Amino acid sequence: MLRIVVGIALIAGALATIVAGDIAFWVVCVTLGLLMMAEWSDLMKTPPPTKRLAQLALFVPMSVMAPIMAGPGFFTLGLLVGAAFFIVIVTQRPMLAAGAIYVGLPTLALLAIREQKEGIVFTLWVLASVWACDIGAYTAGRLIGGPKIAPAISPNKTWAGLIGGMVFAGIFGVAMHYAYGLPLRLTLATPFLAVIAQVGDFYESWLKRRAGVKDSGNIFPGHGGVLDRLDGLVPVAPIAAFLVILPRFYF
């Protein structure tokens, strides 16, 4: 029950942030990004002073992503890569530096999606697609069960759950298409993004097993850390940004 209540509160908070405006959305994204960097640092067994240094290095490009500054774009992408180089040179910890990209790139992608003309619809599509995937995977996994995908990494993930996540996400994409005019290319991509979301879930599960911990943090009761909640969104957001922004063709 605690997990359900907190999950509903998180979704409500995310929806409120999406419609609150560019500045509010940036503040929330940067805050969550810095918390994710802290959790990534802990998974990498990073000493506290080095962890703070990595967070500070990441904050520089994230601050420039603000709508009142340069905003999300190729310039801030370059700053993000520069922050990763700075971290690896100063700390001699390549995996810690990789965390700057792992956290910063989806943050940049979400901010870039939000600033589009139909940014509210597109941002809702990205976030809710991951939510639909999680709900579908959990429901199908519990009701159907069956063979596990990779029990050594995530013992509860089943093939039925993977298919259920794709189906739920696909249904949501179709609903967004008819309700809000979601472009067909994004509608068709939604089930495949569900697969990418579950890949992100597996990767974070592998990181936690590697670190010997159950959760990446404890900031959300019943859910663990920020990385635990956003593991599926991390790989989905950059791909979704590519689909939203870069293509010059429409179906």
N, C-alpha and C positions, 0 to 999 in steps of 0.2 A: 504493500500500500504506500509506504514511504517513497519507493522508487517511482510509482505512478504519479503521486502528487508532485514530486520534484520535477519529473519529466514534463508534466502539464505546465508547471510554472516556468520552466525553461523555454518551452515552445511559445507561451504567451509573451514572455520577455523578448524573445527573438522577433516575433511579429510586431510588437510595439516599437522595437528598435528600427526595423525596416522602414516603417512609415514615419518615424520621428524626424527624419531629415539626414542629410549627408554628414553633418558634424557629429550628431549622436551616433550614427552608424560607425563612423571612423573611431570614435572614442571607445566604443564597445569592442570593435575588432582589434584595436591596438592593445587594449587591456587583456583580452583573452589571449592574444598572441604572446604577450610578455609572460603570462602565466604558463602558457604552453612551453615557452622556451625554458622556464624554470623547471618544469616537470621533465622536459627532455634532458636538461643538464643533470637532474637527479638520476634519471635512468642510465646516464653515462658515467655515474659515480664522480661527478665533478665537485671539487671543493667549493664552499660558499663564495670566497672572493672571486674565483674564476667564473662561477655561475653569474654573479652580478656583472662582471665585465662583459660576458656574452649578451646578457640582457641589455646592457647599455649600448653595446655595438649594434644590436638589432633595433633599438629604439630610434637610432638616427635615421635610417631609411623609412621607418614607420612614421616618424613625425613629419617627414617630407611628403608622405602620402596624403596628408591632410588636405581637404578641399580648398582651404585658404592658402595653401602653399602650392607645391608643384602638382600635387595630386598623383593618383596612380598612373603610371606610364613607363615608357622605356627608360627615362632618366632615373626613376626610383628603382626600377629593376636593376639598373647598373649599380646604384648605391647598395642594393641588397646583396649583390654578388661581391661588391667591395667589402661589405661588412663581414661576409663569410671568409674572405681572404684575410682580413684583419684578425679575425678570431683564430684562424689556423696558424698564422704567423706568430702571433703573440703567445698563444697557449700551447701550440704544438699538439693540438687535439683535433684531428680531422673530423671525427664523428660529432664533436661539439659544434664545429663550424657547419657541418651538414645540417644541423638543427636550425640554423638561421634560415637556410633555404627551405627546409621542411615546414617551418612555421611562417616565414615571411612570404613565400610565393602564394599560398592560398589566401593570405590576408590581402595581398596586392590584387589577386584575382577577384575576390569578393567586392573590394572597393571599386575596381574597374567596372564590374557588372552593375553595381548600384548607381553609378553615375551616368549610365545610358539613359536614353529617352524613356524607355519602358523599364527602367531599372528596378522599380518596386516589383513588377511582375516577374522579371528575370531572377531577381534575388530570391523571391518567394519560391520560384520553381526549383532553384538549386538546393535551398535548404530543405524544402518539403519533400523533394525527391529522395534525399537521404533519410528523412524521417519515415517516409512511406516504405523505403527499402528495409529499414530496421524493424518496422511493425510487421511487414509481410514475412520477413525472415524469421522473426520470433514466433509469429503465429503458426506458420507452416512447420517450423521445426518442432514446436510443441505438439501440434495436432497430428503430424504425419511421422516425424522422426526419420528413421532409416539410416543409411550409411553416412558416416562422417566424411568430411572433405579432407581435413588434415588434423586428426586427433592429437598428434604430438604438439601442435601449435595451439589449436583452439578446440578442445574436446567437445564443445557443444554445437559446433557449426556442422550442419548437414546439407546434403545436396538438395533436399526438399526445401530447406530454408533459403538456399540460394535462389531456387526457382520461384519460391513465394515472394522473395524480395523483388525480383525482376517483374513479376506479375503485378504486385501492388504499385510499384513505381510506374510501370507502364500505364496502368489504369489512371493513376494520378496525372501523368503527362497528357493523356487524352482529355481528361476533365479540364486541365488548364488550357488546352487547345480550344475547346468549345466555349469555355467560360470567359477566358481572357485573351483569346487570340494568340496563344503561344505558337510561334512559327513551327511549321511542320518538321523542319530539320531537328529542332529541339525536342519535339514530341517523340520523334522516332528514336532519338538518342537516349531518352530517359531510361529504358530498361537496361541499356548497356552501361549507363552511369551507375546503375544499381550494382552491377558486377564490380565496377571500379571501387565503389564504396566498400564492398565486402573485402576486396583486396587490401584496402587501407586498414580495415578492421583486423585482418590477419597479420598485417605487418606490425601493428601496434601490439598485438598479442605476442608476437615473436620478440619484440623489444622487451616486453615485461618479463617474459620467461628468461630471456638472456640476462636481465638485471635481477631476477629472482624475487619479483614483487607481484602482488595480485592486481594492484591498481597503480596508475601513474601518479595519483594524488588522492586527496580526500575532500576537495572543496565542495563537491556536490553530494549530499547524503544519499546513499543508495546507488550512486552512479560512479563514484570515484573522482578522478581528476578531469581537467579540461581536455586533455588528450584522449581520455576514455570516451568522452562524449563526442568529440569532433574527429575521431580517427577516420571515419568514412568520408567526412567532408574535405579532409586535407588533400587527397588525390583528385577528388571530383571537381573542386572549385577551379583549378587551373584549366582543366579540360573544358569545363562549362564556359569559362571566360573565352577560350579559343572559339568555341562554337557560337557564342553570342556576338563577339566583337569582330573577329578576323574574316570570316567567310564573306565573299561578295556575291554569292549566289543564293537563291531562295527557291524552295520547292513549292 
